[in-house]
Amino acid sequence: MSHELVSTAERRSLALGIGFGIATVMWAIGYVAFMQPGLLLGELVFAAELLVLVVGGAWAGRLLGSIRAGIGAGLVSGFVNLLIVGSLVQSGDGLSLLIWIGGLLIASALLGGIGAAIGRRWFRADRLGASSPTGLFSMVAAATVFVLIVTGGLVTGMEAGLAVPDWPNSFGHNMLLYPLSEMTGGIFYEHAHRLYGMLVGLTAITLLIMVYVHDRRGWVRTLATLIFVMVCIQGLMGGLRVTGHLTTSQTDVRPSTILAIAHGMFGQFTFAAFVLLAVVSSRRWRGGEKPIASPFARLDRTWTSLLVGALVLQLFLGACYRHFATPPLDGAPKPVPPAWAMHGHLTFSVVVLIVALVAGLRAKTRCEEGVPLVPTLGRTVNVLVGIQMTLGIVAFVTTLLRKTTSIPIWELVPTSAHQANGALLLAAAAALLAAVHRFEAVEEIAAPALEDRVAGPIGG
């Protein structure tokens, strides 16, 4: 797509996506900082946050070629960051709130503009059309959901799932106004996860609007609508996991481990849906050549379907092991995790490894079929399953070595990384399944001579 064919609306939407991306990175940096707060770290984080605004503005300037794009992206990030301003200001202090809001928006716009002035030096008009507004925003949205999954995994890993006893309030406060100074220990992990949920909700709403504005494909609009509904369901399940029923009480609660398992699994399904939307919204997917008939199409779809099914079962076993091993209430003795979940998760990992390797290797050889992203997704599946097996072994060993009730960092890191990488693997498998199904429309009319021409190291 040429420079002239990129409309003003598309340019604004690209800047909007960059702004949300800036905010997501800033939230991630702030989250890491508050895990180990300190004066020196706080100063470094503040400098890093400012640098992110400049880098994000440079991205906008390089992509769109104007300082205005950087200013717009900076302003968008500032408005998104208003979600946490209320937690930084003392209750009832209206003047401080106005100063915070004004300063945040002005600084965000200024730094974004400075970055754009730098980045536009590398602007190339012929590359502008390579970025799809919905594709870019979908990738940013998927990254935001991935951060939410990571924070959720840390909530479970730190056994902090019930640190905040009420919902949708937090200790009686409006969720967005709960004081940052009180977010300590497990409360920080639980409440920060809730704030990330608010960010994902805002992102999902914006993504839905953007898809309806820029994408005329009916099934893609349906997928975006389904994703929005999934986000709403996920948020509701997260709240009911704490309270057990709709209530704002801090005492009349019935925490549900079953809902905790469903919440954890459904979160990964939601992330996979976001990734799938990002893949089908990309220029590479939409601009690729029409798929060519392949004699291996049926088996490719079968192996990839088996992979997705195996990963879902493995996710269920892992979620049962983690959540049934977590104390149901703060201060309660830690229960013994169910042996069936542990042994099932360990044993079935071999099946997942084999299926993933076969499905990935088959996909890697499909260069001649002309279906975009299939070889890339195949390689991604193979790499991620190797990482997943390694992290799983390390996580299992560190869990066995722990003898104390407190959770050491050397256990928290591999277990959380194992859970997060599992989400990436499921998302990659779901995207691969969608990609190999593009063979289906032409498979039935394949010429017999094609079977002699198309071959791969793994037979059909």
C-alpha positions, 0 to 999 in steps of 0.5 A: 500500500502506497503512502497516499493510500493510507488514510487519515483515519488509519494514521490516527488509529496507528498512533492510537495503537502505539499510545496503548503500547507505550502505556502497556510497557510503562505499566509493566515497568511500574509493576516490576518496580513495586515488586521490590520498592526502594528509593534508588529503584524508584528514581531509575523507574521514573527515568525508564518511564520517561524513556519509554515515552520518548522511544514510543514517540520515536516509533510513531515518528518513524512509522508515520513521519510526523511530530504530531503522531508522537504527540498523539501517541503520548497523549493516548498513553497519558489518558490510559494512565489515568486509570492509576492516577486515582491511586496516587492521590490522597482521597478528597485532594481535588487540586492534587488530582488536577495537577497530576492529570495535567502534568501527566498529559502535558509531559506525555505529549511533550516527550512523545513529540520529542521522540517523534522528532527524532524518529521521523528522520528514519521515516520511509513513505513506502513502508507506511502501508505495511502496517495495518491499524487493526493488526498493530492494535491487535498485537498491542492488545495481545501483549497487554493480555499476556502481561495480565496472564503473567501477573495472574500467574504471580498471584497464584505463585505468591498464593495471594489470590485472596489477599483482597477479600472483596470485589469489585471494591478493594477493602471497600475502596473503589478499585481505581482509588485504592491507595498505592501506599497500601498495596503491600505484600500479597495485596499488591499482587492481587490488586495490581492484577485487578488494575491490569484487568481494567487496562485489558477491558479498556483495550478490548473495547477500543479494539472492538471499535477499531475492527468495526471501523477498519475491517470489513470481514464479517467473521473478523468482526464476529471474532472481535465481538467474541473476544470482548465477550470473553474479556467480560466473562473473564473479569466476572469469573475473576471476581466471583472466584473471590466472593463466590456470589455477587456481593460487595461485602468483605465478610460474606464471601465464599471463595471458589477454587473451581472458579479459580481454575476456570479463570486461569484456563479461560484467561489463556483461551482469551489470550489465544483469541487475541493472538489469533485476531492479531494474526488474521489482521496482519498485512501478511495474512491479508495480503498473501497469495491465495493458498494452493491445494496440498495433499497434506492439508488434511493431516496438517489440520489433524495434527494441529487440532490434536496439538490444541486439544492436548495443550488444553488438557495439559493446561487443565492438569497444570491448573488443578495442580497449582490451585489445589496446592494453594491454601484456600484462605490466608493463613490456612495450612498448605494442602497436599497437591493432588497426585493425579494432577501432578502425575498426569501433568508430568506424564502427558507432557511427553505426549504434548512434546511429540504432537507439538514437534510433529505438527511444528515440523510439518508446518515448517515444510509448507513453504511451497503451499503459499499459505502465509505464516504457516512455516513461521508458526511451525518454527514458533511452536517447536521453539516454545515447546522446547522452552516449555519442557525445560521450564517445566523440569526446572519448576518441578525440581525447585518446587520439590526442593522448597522446605519452607512456607515462604516462596523463594524467588528461585521457585517463583521465577521458573513456575511463573515463566512456565505458566506464561510460556504455556500461554504463548504455546497455546496461542501459537498452536491456535494461530497455526490451526487457523493458518493450516485451515486455509488449505481447506477451501482448495484441497478438494480440487487439487490436481492429481499431479500436485501430489508428485510435486509437493513433498516434505520430510514428514509424509502425509 
